[in-house]
Structure formats: C-alpha cells, structure tokens
Amino acid sequence: MKIETVYATTEDTVSGCQVPPNFYGCPNLCITIDDEEEFV
Amino acid sequence: MRLNKLVHFIKNGEDEYIVINPLMGEVNIIDSELYETIVSGNFDMIPREILEILKDHLVLIQDNYDEFHSYENLLKKLKFDTSFQTFTILLTRSCNLECVYCYERTNRSLLQRKHMDKHVADKTIDFINERAHDSKRVKVIFYGGEPLLNTTMLTYLTDRLEHYHDQKIIFELITNGYLVKDLWEKYKNYFKKFKQIQITLDGPPEIHNKLRPLPGKLPTFEKILEGIKLLTDNKIHVALRSNLYLKYLNEYPRLLDELEKYEVNKKYIHLGIGFVHPDEIRNYPTISKKFLNLYYYAKNRGFNVLFQFHMQRVPCGAVTNNSFVIDYNGDIYKCWGLVGFKQLKVGSVQEGISERAHRKFLDLSPINNPKCRDCPMLGFCGGGCLYNSYLNSGELNLGFCPFPRYNFEEYLKLFIKESKNNPKRSNKP
C-alpha cells in the first residue's frame, strides 16, 4: 500500500487571485508570473 | 475512527485513486489496495506508517470529529485574513467602446459619463490606508468603464498610494487597450508600474471588431494590438482576455496567428479564455470540453495560458473581508458584476462599511448548501460564482457550478499534472 501527496497548499490563492474557475461575469483575471522579482 | 466525509476518491487509471481533501487543501494519490482497505473500513489492515499519515492528514478522523464545523472554521480564517487586501477602483463609468455583450449595458444606471473626482479619490485613499495599514501586501486594480479615460485620477491615486504603502503595493490595470498607444509616451512610467495589464481581444479582427467596436461600429482590433505590442516590447505583462462564444470558438487560433504576425513577445502574453454571454451558460457541458482542447492547443503553440482551476476553498473576494470594489462615486460593493445594484452596496468610502450589509456576503458558505458540501469539486470552486447565481435565481447565494464541473476529472488530472510541472504552485510537506 502506498500514498503520495501530489498537491498541498499552504495558503489559498483567494487574496491574490480572487477568481473562480469560471470567470464568466467576473472581469478579474489573475496571471501567474514566475519571475515576479522583475515587477515588485 | 472513520472516513472524513469531505474526502472524495476519483479513479485514476487501473491501479490508482486520487484523494481530494479540501479540509487539508491536499490532493493525494493512493493505490487500489489502500483504497479498497479504506472504503471497506478495515483500518487495522493498513500498515502503521500509512495509517499515521492518513490520520495526520485528516483522511481518517475520530468518530466524534466534526469535519464540517472544522471546514467552516477554516473558511472563516481565510475570509477574515487581511494580510493581503485587494481594492478595485472604478475610475470612471465612461467608456469609449460599445461592446455588444457589456454587462454595463444590462444595467442602464451604469451608463453614466461620470469620472471619479479628487474628493472621492482622497476618501478612497483614506479608506484603503485605514483598512490596509497592517497588511503585508495591498493590491489595487484600476478598472471602469475605461480607466484610461481618467488618467488624472489614475496617476493621482497611483502616486499617493505608492507613497503611503511603498514596496508592499501592487498595481494592476484592466483596460480595453484602445488608448494605450496614444498615451504611451506621456504615461509610460505609469504603465511600467503595473504588474499586469489586462486587455481584451475577442478573436481575430473581424470577430473582435464585431463584438468590441467603437461607437458607429468602427474597428478597434489593430490599434489595440499595437498597444499590446508596445507593452510587451517593454516587458510589461499583458493578460490577454478573450470572451468567446461557442459559435466562434474555431476562429480563436487565428487570433494567435495575429499575435505571431505582430511578433508579440510570448513571454509577456498570458491568454485568458472566458465565456461571458449569459446564453453560453446552457453550453457549459460542451464548453467544458472545448476549453481543454483550446488550452492544449495554445500551450502547444508556445503561449502561456491561464488555467483557472486550482485549490481555492473560498470562491472569491466577494465573500471575504479583504476585498472591496469602489465605484466612481465612492460606493463600495463586493463584486465587480454587482456594481450599480444599489441594494447590494455594502458602504461607501465617505461613510465606511455597513457591517449588516457586508454580513450578507461574509456569511455565504458552501457548507450550508448540500449540493456544494457533498461535491468533490468543493475545494476547487468554493461554491462557484455568486454573481452567476444572482443573475440566474435572483438570490445572493453560492451553488452555481462553473463549467469545469461538467468535466471535473479531466480538469483535476490536468491540475495534478500542472502542479507537478510547477513546484511553485504546490507546496508539498
């Protein structure tokens, strides 16, 4: 028998990316930028 | 000991099961033997080491443990976390485009040619500073109408808020993009402050121009694309939104052709595909599949594509104490789509938040809705979009399923694959 954790969140994305999976009606998109340091 | 009722198992190939655990915010993979043993309740047969993991991760819980109560407490913690706050500011109700599907056209009171003035801007700054002075990060999103029609307040607010919050503030802009090229030289230092700028192109030129024209049905595609080119050439990230209709879906690749023709730097383009027209809701089962096809197609062509499916137990900022939408006149709402619905206003920057009105949103919980509470997608949609629900039923509630629900297993498997490929999105213990 075996178990493997493939995803574990330490914080929800709600504060940063407040977008439901379908953004019909919601104009808010939130992109994930890997090289954030360039822009902060 | 017993199985946590919030945990769901999804078969994954011949020998594996995916274990979704919204209470822990986790996804695990187990083999069939372990699955059979868990669901049969023969916990004594599970090796001690694995049993401890299942208990630690709350897959198995004590008989008297109330997982729904725990989940409510978790949601409350997330809702009232103010370490990161978001303020969306409508700089104006005015717009230079006449998009055929604009939700502001469905609510006639929104079609006022009114800009935010300095008095309201000052009150907005006070409101943000007061609420966010202890926050670690603050996000301000400028929106409208078309926010670039009010550059006076855009620059004023940006300067003042940046001065007060310094490094912890993030600015974003949502614009139709038509004025970017005209304003670039004068305002390029402001454009460069935005972590992302969201611009919409609804397909190749002839479709976009039909859906998002100037008054008099004049075209906008080319000028907007020139603006996008300017931004991306200057290393500014653009979230390129496309509001698609099912009937135009097959034309979308030609938009990607246009981006390549203009040699837009793909590193700075992030495609966001949405379906905004209310009629599209009845097409959700089809859209659910088609979106995935489009996602793979655009990825294969080397584009970044937003995958709007991740572990998100609170559906959106509308039900939290850390997100507010501020109208041009200072009225405060919880949802971008609900701006102008006066009965759902929760306060104003002049008078503050009405706790009673705010409670209507903060108290919304998917756990109160059996359809959501027992759904395997609970931890991914948090109960769905309350604006959709309001439009469809007139009730401010959760429980309106987003389109990935109709093809949930495929989305889940892609989510796992993406999480493995992008360790930043997954924090394995």
Contacts between the chains, C-beta under 8 A, distances in Angstrom:
chain1	res1	chain2	res2	distance
A	1	B	30	7.6
A	1	B	31	6.2
A	1	B	33	5.2
A	1	B	34	4.1
A	1	B	37	6.9
A	1	B	46	6.5
A	1	B	47	6.1
A	1	B	50	5.6
A	2	B	30	6.9
A	2	B	31	5.3
A	2	B	34	6.8
A	2	B	50	7.4
A	3	B	19	7.8
A	3	B	28	5.5
A	3	B	29	7.3
A	3	B	30	4.9
A	3	B	34	6.4
A	3	B	50	5.8
A	3	B	53	5.8
A	3	B	54	7.2
A	4	B	28	6.4
A	4	B	29	4.8
A	4	B	30	7.8
A	5	B	26	6.1
A	5	B	27	7.5
A	5	B	28	5.2
A	5	B	57	7.8
A	5	B	428	5.5
A	5	B	429	6.4
A	6	B	27	5.3
A	6	B	28	6.6
A	6	B	29	5.6
A	6	B	416	5.2
A	6	B	419	6.4
A	6	B	420	6.6
A	6	B	426	7.4
A	6	B	428	7.9
A	7	B	26	6.4
A	7	B	27	4.1
A	7	B	311	6.7
A	7	B	415	7.4
A	7	B	416	6.5
A	7	B	419	4.6
A	7	B	426	4.7
A	7	B	428	7.6
A	8	B	24	7.2
A	8	B	25	6.6
A	8	B	26	4.7
A	8	B	27	7.8
A	8	B	426	6.7
A	8	B	427	5.8
A	8	B	428	5.4
A	8	B	429	5.5
A	9	B	25	3.7
A	9	B	26	7.4
A	9	B	311	4.9
A	9	B	426	7.7
A	9	B	427	6.6
A	10	B	25	7.9
A	10	B	427	4.5
A	12	B	25	7.1
A	12	B	78	5.4
A	12	B	311	7.1
A	12	B	312	5.9
A	12	B	313	5.6
A	12	B	314	6.2
A	13	B	310	6.3
A	13	B	311	7.8
A	13	B	312	5.6
A	14	B	78	6.0
A	14	B	312	6.2
A	14	B	313	7.7
A	14	B	314	4.4
A	14	B	316	7.1
A	14	B	317	6.7
A	14	B	320	6.3
A	15	B	81	6.7
A	15	B	83	7.2
A	15	B	84	3.4
A	15	B	85	7.2
A	15	B	86	6.8
A	15	B	137	7.8
A	15	B	317	7.7
A	15	B	320	7.6
A	15	B	322	5.7
A	15	B	323	7.7
A	16	B	84	6.1
A	16	B	137	7.9
A	16	B	139	7.2
A	18	B	86	6.2
A	18	B	316	4.6
A	18	B	317	3.6
A	18	B	318	7.8
A	18	B	320	7.8
A	18	B	323	5.7
A	19	B	308	6.2
A	19	B	316	6.4
A	20	B	308	7.6
A	20	B	312	7.5
A	20	B	315	5.2
A	20	B	316	5.3
A	20	B	381	6.0
A	20	B	382	7.3
A	20	B	384	6.1
A	20	B	385	4.8
A	20	B	402	5.8
A	21	B	308	4.8
A	21	B	309	4.8
A	21	B	310	7.9
A	21	B	312	7.6
A	21	B	380	6.4
A	21	B	381	5.4
A	21	B	402	4.5
A	21	B	403	7.8
A	21	B	404	5.1
A	21	B	411	7.9
A	22	B	274	7.6
A	22	B	275	7.4
A	22	B	308	6.8
A	22	B	384	7.7
A	22	B	385	6.6
A	22	B	388	7.9
A	22	B	402	3.4
A	22	B	403	5.0
A	22	B	404	6.9
A	23	B	272	7.5
A	23	B	274	5.0
A	23	B	308	6.3
A	23	B	385	8.0
A	24	B	274	6.2
A	24	B	275	5.5
A	24	B	276	5.6
A	24	B	280	7.1
A	24	B	281	7.3
A	24	B	385	6.9
A	24	B	388	6.3
A	24	B	402	7.9
A	24	B	403	8.0
A	25	B	103	6.8
A	25	B	276	6.7
A	25	B	337	4.6
A	25	B	385	6.3
A	25	B	387	4.6
A	25	B	388	5.7
A	25	B	391	7.1
A	26	B	316	7.1
A	26	B	335	7.7
A	26	B	336	6.2
A	26	B	337	6.5
A	26	B	385	6.5
A	26	B	387	6.7
A	27	B	143	6.9
A	27	B	174	6.0
A	27	B	198	7.7
A	27	B	241	8.0
A	27	B	336	5.4
A	27	B	337	8.0
A	28	B	88	7.5
A	28	B	141	7.2
A	28	B	174	7.7
A	28	B	316	7.9
A	28	B	336	6.3
A	29	B	198	5.4
A	29	B	239	4.7
A	29	B	241	5.7
A	29	B	272	4.4
A	29	B	274	7.9
A	29	B	306	6.4
A	30	B	239	7.9
A	30	B	306	8.0
A	31	B	196	5.4
A	31	B	237	6.4
A	31	B	239	4.8
A	31	B	270	4.1
A	31	B	272	7.5
A	31	B	304	7.6
A	31	B	306	6.2
A	32	B	270	7.9
A	32	B	306	7.9
A	32	B	424	8.0
A	32	B	425	7.4
A	33	B	195	7.3
A	33	B	196	7.2
A	33	B	237	5.7
A	33	B	270	8.0
A	34	B	424	6.9
A	38	B	235	7.2
A	39	B	195	4.8
A	39	B	237	7.3
A	40	B	167	7.0
A	40	B	170	7.4
A	40	B	195	7.6
